Amino acid sequence: GLLIYFWVYPTYFAGNDKAEISTDKKSGSDRKVSKKTSLKGIFMNAIILPGENEKNNLWVMTYRNKGTRYFVNTYIYDPIAKETIKSFETEYQNFPPQTKLFYINDEVWKISTETTGIEADINVYDPLSGEEKMNKRSFTDKFPELQGGISKINAYGELPKIDIETKDGRKPVYDLLKDKMYDNYSEYRNSFRDDKTMM
């Protein structure tokens, strides 16, 4: 499968407030969705991914705060035209969690660690439209190992995986490339024996 993971030095985007905003009902969340607006906020993360007509697009995450409230914006951005194709905004009552973006097997994965007052989270999107394909609830329903509920998440990019801790004490490992859940790290490590990959 294809993995793209990209990081650049933190940057502030001034942006502007001229945007047509609508509520993204289809995602089942309270995300605000916007088109044709520039990037705004402090840089968090970004990935490069194929766009239409053999062009590359960026998925860019930024955050900003208004008083005690924090807003994380995720943009699908055309760097050639210098315009946003689509964006959506998520509000947090505390400082936003550490979040990693991955482009794997024609999907964008957004994986957030737990932090004060904010639970760990997983969201999977269509890379072109930004439509949500899976969230933490549907990801949990997919695997019997997670039925106790997810309490902690750590994501790693070199060999893309998610280390998970559940509320009932399990520590499964999810292989992002293979779309496979392992009961524990030992099982995950042993899966590389045939590939002769050093762990």
C-alpha positions as CSV (number, residue, x, y, z in Angstrom):
1,G,0.0,0.0,0.0
2,L,0.9,3.6,-0.3
3,L,1.9,5.7,2.7
4,I,2.6,9.4,2.7
5,Y,3.5,11.1,6.0
6,F,4.8,14.7,6.0
7,W,5.9,17.3,8.6
8,V,7.1,20.9,8.3
9,Y,8.2,23.5,10.8
10,P,5.3,25.3,12.6
11,T,4.0,28.3,10.7
12,Y,1.3,30.9,11.2
13,F,-1.2,31.5,8.4
14,A,-3.0,34.9,8.6
15,G,-6.0,33.8,6.4
16,N,-9.1,35.8,6.0
17,D,-12.7,35.7,7.3
18,K,-14.4,35.7,3.9
19,A,-15.8,32.2,3.6
20,E,-19.1,30.5,2.8
21,I,-19.7,28.1,5.6
22,S,-22.3,25.3,5.8
23,T,-22.8,22.5,8.3
24,D,-21.5,19.1,7.2
25,K,-24.6,17.0,8.0
26,K,-23.5,13.9,6.2
27,S,-20.5,13.3,8.4
28,G,-22.7,12.9,11.5
29,S,-20.6,15.6,13.3
30,D,-20.9,19.3,14.0
31,R,-18.1,20.1,11.6
32,K,-18.3,23.4,9.8
33,V,-17.4,23.0,6.1
34,S,-16.1,25.8,4.0
35,K,-14.9,26.4,0.4
36,K,-12.7,29.0,-1.2
37,T,-11.0,30.3,1.9
38,S,-7.3,30.8,2.6
39,L,-5.4,28.9,5.4
40,K,-5.8,30.4,8.8
41,G,-4.1,29.7,12.2
42,I,-1.0,28.0,13.6
43,F,0.3,25.0,11.6
44,M,-0.2,21.6,13.2
45,N,0.4,19.0,10.5
46,A,0.2,18.4,6.7
47,I,0.4,15.6,4.1
48,I,0.8,15.6,0.3
49,L,-1.6,13.5,-1.7
50,P,-2.7,13.1,-5.3
51,G,-5.4,15.4,-6.6
52,E,-7.4,15.5,-9.8
53,N,-5.8,16.0,-13.2
54,E,-2.4,14.7,-12.0
55,K,-2.0,17.5,-9.5
56,N,-0.9,17.2,-5.9
57,N,-3.0,18.7,-3.1
58,L,-2.3,19.2,0.5
59,W,-4.2,18.3,3.6
60,V,-3.2,20.9,6.2
61,M,-4.2,21.2,9.9
62,T,-4.0,24.5,11.8
63,Y,-5.4,25.7,15.2
64,R,-6.3,29.0,16.7
65,N,-8.0,30.1,19.9
66,K,-10.7,32.5,20.9
67,G,-10.4,33.1,24.7
68,T,-10.6,29.6,26.3
69,R,-12.0,27.9,23.1
70,Y,-9.7,26.3,20.5
71,F,-10.6,25.7,16.9
72,V,-8.8,23.1,14.7
73,N,-9.2,23.6,10.9
74,T,-8.4,20.9,8.4
75,Y,-8.0,22.2,4.8
76,I,-7.8,20.4,1.4
77,Y,-5.6,22.9,-0.3
78,D,-4.5,23.4,-3.9
79,P,-0.9,24.8,-3.7
80,I,-0.8,25.8,-7.4
81,A,-4.1,27.8,-7.4
82,K,-3.4,28.9,-3.8
83,E,-6.9,28.2,-2.7
84,T,-8.8,25.9,-0.4
85,I,-10.9,23.2,-2.1
86,K,-12.7,22.4,1.2
87,S,-12.2,22.8,4.9
88,F,-13.8,21.8,8.1
89,E,-13.5,23.0,11.7
90,T,-13.6,21.3,15.0
91,E,-14.0,23.1,18.4
92,Y,-12.3,22.0,21.6
93,Q,-12.7,23.3,25.1
94,N,-9.0,22.6,25.9
95,F,-5.7,22.8,23.9
96,P,-6.1,20.5,20.9
97,P,-4.6,17.0,21.1
98,Q,-1.5,15.9,19.3
99,T,-2.7,14.7,15.9
100,K,-1.0,12.8,13.0
101,L,-2.1,12.6,9.4
102,F,-1.5,9.6,7.2
103,Y,-2.3,9.0,3.5
104,I,-2.6,5.2,3.2
105,N,-4.4,3.0,0.6
106,D,-6.3,6.0,-0.9
107,E,-7.6,7.2,2.5
108,V,-6.6,10.0,4.9
109,W,-6.3,8.9,8.5
110,K,-6.4,11.5,11.3
111,I,-5.3,10.0,14.6
112,S,-5.4,12.0,17.8
113,T,-3.9,11.1,21.2
114,E,-5.9,11.6,24.4
115,T,-5.3,14.7,26.5
116,T,-6.9,16.6,29.3
117,G,-10.7,16.5,28.8
118,I,-10.4,15.1,25.3
119,E,-10.6,11.4,24.3
120,A,-8.3,9.7,21.8
121,D,-9.9,9.8,18.4
122,I,-9.6,8.2,14.9
123,N,-11.2,9.6,11.7
124,V,-10.8,8.3,8.2
125,Y,-11.6,10.5,5.1
126,D,-12.0,10.4,1.4
127,P,-8.9,12.3,0.2
128,L,-10.6,14.3,-2.6
129,S,-14.0,15.1,-1.1
130,G,-13.1,15.1,2.6
131,E,-16.2,13.0,3.4
132,E,-15.8,11.0,6.5
133,K,-15.6,7.2,5.8
134,M,-15.0,6.0,9.4
135,N,-14.7,7.3,12.9
136,K,-13.7,5.9,16.3
137,R,-17.0,4.3,16.9
138,S,-17.1,2.4,13.5
139,F,-13.4,1.6,13.9
140,T,-14.1,0.1,17.3
141,D,-17.1,-1.9,16.0
142,K,-14.9,-3.4,13.3
143,F,-12.6,-5.3,15.7
144,P,-13.6,-7.5,18.7
145,E,-10.4,-6.6,20.5
146,L,-11.7,-3.0,20.9
147,Q,-15.2,-3.8,22.3
148,G,-14.1,-2.6,25.8
149,G,-13.6,0.9,24.4
150,I,-10.4,2.8,23.5
151,S,-8.6,4.7,26.2
152,K,-5.2,5.6,24.7
153,I,-3.7,5.8,21.2
154,N,-0.2,6.3,19.9
155,A,0.4,6.4,16.1
156,Y,3.8,5.8,14.4
157,G,4.8,6.6,10.8
158,E,8.0,4.7,9.9
159,L,6.2,1.3,10.1
160,P,2.7,2.8,10.2
161,K,0.8,1.4,13.2
162,I,-1.4,2.4,16.1
163,D,-0.6,1.2,19.6
164,I,-3.9,1.0,21.4
165,E,-4.9,0.6,25.1
166,T,-8.5,-0.3,25.8
167,K,-10.6,0.4,28.9
168,D,-10.6,-3.3,29.8
169,G,-6.8,-3.6,29.9
170,R,-6.0,-4.9,26.4
171,K,-3.0,-3.5,24.3
172,P,-3.7,-4.5,20.7
173,V,-1.7,-3.1,17.8
174,Y,-3.2,-2.1,14.5
175,D,-1.2,-2.3,11.3
176,L,-2.3,0.6,9.0
177,L,-0.9,-0.8,5.8
178,K,-2.4,-4.3,6.2
179,D,-5.6,-3.2,7.9
180,K,-5.0,-5.9,10.5
181,M,-5.4,-5.9,14.3
182,Y,-2.9,-7.9,16.4
183,D,-3.7,-8.9,20.0
184,N,-0.4,-7.5,21.3
185,Y,3.0,-6.1,20.2
186,S,4.6,-9.6,20.2
187,E,2.1,-10.8,17.6
188,Y,2.6,-7.6,15.5
189,R,6.4,-8.0,15.7
190,N,6.3,-11.7,14.7
191,S,4.3,-10.8,11.6
192,F,7.4,-9.3,10.1
193,R,9.5,-12.5,10.3
194,D,8.6,-13.6,6.8
195,D,9.5,-10.1,5.5
196,K,12.8,-10.2,7.4
197,T,12.1,-6.7,8.6
198,M,14.1,-5.5,11.6
199,M,11.9,-4.3,14.5
